[in-house]
Structures are given as structure tokens and as C-alpha cells.
Amino acid sequence: MSSPPWKEASSLIIVSRAAVTDKVGRNSPKTGQQITGGRNSSTACDYRIMMVKRSGLSSFMASAFVFPGGKVEVADYSPKWWKLFETLGLTRSDLEVFSTCVVGPRPPMITEPLTISEAKRDASEDVDYLHADVGLRIAAIRETFEETGVLLLTQPPLSHESTMGSLSRRSTPLVPISDLDDMSIDLVEWREKVRTNPNAFLELCLETGLCPDLWSLYEWSDWLTPISVGHKRFDALFYICCLETEPKVVLDNSEVTTLSWCTPIEMLEEHSQERVFLAPPQVYELSRIHNLPNFKAVQEFALKRQSMGIERWLPVISTYNDGAISLLPGDDSYPSVPDIIGKKPIPDFPQSLEEMRAKAVHMNRLELRGPTCQAYCNIKLDCGHLSPFTYPPITTTVQSML
């Protein structure tokens, strides 16, 4: 049996409490004009989200602003991690709580990780791999370190105060060890090692006597690349992490070339003006995080929501006379059995996007016009999740239809 035509990826949405000087509002980084935009304009928003721009030479989403992350490696599931956790006083039961605390749906990346299935197929003996709820968090932390230099390592919570079982907030603010000035190891050298060999991330943890800060990552969403987008597809699990201060960032200048700390509205405005390119999942996620008015609300929502699980979303795209629609689960027009492999051609219709929107009763979709897109959703989403805010804000006439 052949493998599905995609790889697995793990990504991290880093939300940081804004500095005092930023809370009074900032101008657009491109135009110098003040950004405004509805529910939590940049003048009121006290948090920022890290976005990095992929290299123009990248084979996937070239020049797009994305959340840090990348391809999951077998090294992220290595059985050698069990030994590290054991030396730090963590039992398998302690780590199983990342799975057992979730009462909602589980996507295939968790129940049947493709990365492990492929590794087992090539292995000559059984291997005691980590379970996916741990391995995917390790992958997100490793990739974030490779791309930005932000390193989320920690001592395990001795009292289990931050484990998923009690799921309480940390008693002390999370500080990436890459922000510490008294590190006795060369993180620049280690970062290059990890970039060259993913197994080196485990070696870094053994060297420091620390483990990836699994407890700071809250499960957020799962997006599978549509069948019609490019020659590469990824099943990407998104986590969210809340930091009290903006961490020190040193870009790798190979995979990512530019950094932006922005409010959701700031980045959505840049995108709507075609000054930056955002992939549709980034537009959708920024559009729903925008509903959360402050840093505390983001932190508390992410903490509470993740026990409700997530479902994998496969956007289904069709084209129209003035753009395209990316349908999502729950939309009236979303197929009951979507073509997940890509055996059928992309349908093309003569109507306009506005005409199709006017016909819809239940919407969960992205409308794509050239390089820009907008989210439209008027339904209550599963898994306790937020519905996205449409940006730019829709007119009163359109609003009455939603």
C-alpha cells in the first residue's frame, strides 16, 4: 500500500505579551499609517504574534509569512527520548497525560502518525517510539529553534502543576533558555548541529539536562494542504505558546529571512493590501485569534480549549469567474466525502464569489482573490473553537446575510 501524497509538519504560534511602548498602538510596518480594525485594534491589543517570512527559494510557500515550524522527523519520536525523560524524573504515565486529558476528536496525525508508519515499514524490528502528542510537540520546538533561535527547554514540573492533568497555568513565566545570558553552552553551534541532524536536538537536551517544554504548547488546529496547491503537501498540526515577553530571535537566513511581531489585524491589513503574502491557514488562524482581546484571554482560551481535541481540516477548492473558494468542514457546500488524494479535477463554475456567498446558509470558507483571501464563517465550530472574524470588515449588507 502506497503512502499518502503528503508529509507531516508541526508548527508553533508564539504569542507574546507586548512591551509597554507597543501597547499604545503601532503604525503599519510598510506604510507608516495607523492600523485600525474592529474588535481588537492594535491600539488596544496587548499581545503580538511571531510571523516569519519564508525564503523566496523555499520549495514550499516561498516568500510567505508563516508561523515557525516544519517537517516532522523520525528523530522527534526516537525511543532515546524515553531515557532522557526518565533521568529527569518523568514516567510514561506522566507523558501519557498529554493524550488522556483530551476528550474530543483526535486527527490521524495523532492516532496513526504517517512519520512513524513509514519508519516502522522500513525497520527490521519493533521500535518503542514516543506517542504522537509528545513527538509532535518536540518537532514544533525543534523547528522553532532551527528557524528563529528561540529554544523552549525546561526542567519538568516537579509538582505536576503544569501537566495536562491539572492543566493549570504555570506559576512562573515561561522564559526560553535562549534568552538567558549565563548559558554555558554554545547555542549557535548547537543550532547548526540540529539543523544538519535532527537527532542532535536530543543530544542538546542531554547536554543541558533539560527537556523540551511540552507543557507550554497547547494544541490548536490541524490543516492538510489542499490537493490543488503546488507539488508539495503537508499535514500540519498547529500548537500555540504564550510568552510573557518577546524572546530574542536570530533568524537562520536560509529557511526564513524576515521576522514580524504583529497583532492579528496588522498582518491581516498588510495582506489585504497585498504587501505581504499569507497562506490561507494563516489568514484563518489570525482571523480567529483576533477575537481574543488580550494576552490573558489568549492564554486562558488556549489552555481551556485544547482538552476538546481537534479535527483535521482538508480545504476543498473550486474556482469561479472572479476567484476561488476554499471550503472548510461545516460549510453547506463542503463535500460529504472529500477527495483527499487528488484524483478528480478542480471544478470551475461561472458564478462570482459574491453570488455563491449569497446562496449559502451555513458558511465556513475562505474566498481567494489573486494573492489575498478572506475568511467567512457564520457557524459554531466543533471542538470549542473560535470562528474567524472577516477582515477587511464586511459591509452592513453582507453582514445581514451572515
Secondary structure, DSSP 8 states (H G I E B T S, - for coil): ----S-EEEEEEEEEEE--GGGTT--B-TTT--B---STT-TTT--EEEEEEEE-TT-SSSTTEEE-SEEE--GGGG-THHHHHHHHTT--HHHHHHHHHT--S---HHHHS-HHHHHHHHH-SS------HHHHHHHHHHHHHHHHH----EE---TT-TTSTTT----SS----GGG-TT-SS-HHHHHHHHHH-TTHHHHHHHHHT-EE-GGG-EEEEEEE--TTSSS--EEEEEEEEEESS-------SSSEEEEEEE-HHHHHHHHHTTSSEE-HHHHHHHHHHTT--SHHHHHHHHHHHGGG---EE--EEEEETTEEEEE-TTSTTS-SS--SS--S---B-SS-HHHHHHH-SS-EEEEEETTEEEEEE-S--STT------SS---HHHHTT-
